[in-house]
């Protein structure tokens, strides 16, 4: 799909804030600081459509982006480690879970995995939630450039084996 137009629509902190789900939607999920916003920027060929940061936990809402009225992208808050109060992290977690369970237009979740660390227990919990909600997802490895070829090949094989099981 060629992306000619991409614009930020809304940052949703609750169910009522979400835009209508009348068009197909792809969500980006993953641990804090795994590269969700950076991937959205790369896919849309924009450098600052989605805000990026080196500090875990900067995305604190679900950010929606409209791609020319053909597709909606959703940038979810990261799960796992974040520099934020525990109550706030729990609120984000609930926001993510409600979104994943109840979004009719959601066609796919790209579950980003940091190649340096592989699958963590928090990733496995999200995969179980996605399976339970019958949401189609695929794993996307990020930060592959941070590993040498041999360890990267081993990591890809290990993650592939675990996902196939």
Residue, then its C-alpha position, 0 to 999 in steps of 0.5 A: x500500500x502506498x501511503x500518500x497521506x498520514x495524519x494524527x487524529x487523537x490521543x485516546x485515554x479512554x474508550x470514549x476518546x477513540x475515533x470510530x472504527x469504521x475503517x480497517x485498523x492496524x495496532x502496534x504493541x510492544x514493551x516500552x521503548x521497543x520502537x513502535x513510534x519509530x516504526x510508524x514514522x518509517x512506514x509513513x515516511x515521516x520523521x515526526x508523525x509519531x513522537x519518539x523518545x529514549x525514555x521508556x513510558x512516554x506514550x501514555x495514550x493510544x495514538x491514532x493516525x489516519x492514512x488517507x481514509x483507507x487505514x487507521x494505525x494505532x500506537x499503543x502505550x508500551x508495557x513492561x518497564x516505564x518511568x511512571x507511577x505504578x497506578x498510571x502504568x496500571x491505567x495504561x494496561x487497562x486501556x490496552x486490554x480494553x482496546x485489544x478486546x473490543x475494537x471491531x475494526x482491528x485487523x491486525x496487531x504488530x507485536x514488536x519484540x526487541x531482538x536483543x532481549x527476545x520474548x519476555x513474560x510480558x510479551x507472552x501475556x499479551x500474546x495470550x490476551x490476543x489469542x483469547x480475544x481472537x485478534x490476529x497478530x504477528x511478531x516484528x523484531x526491532x533493533x536487529x541492527x544491534x546484534x551481530x549476524x550469528x546471535x541475531x540468527x539464533x534469536x530469530x530461530x528461537x523466537x520462531x520456534x516459540x511462536x510456532x509451538 
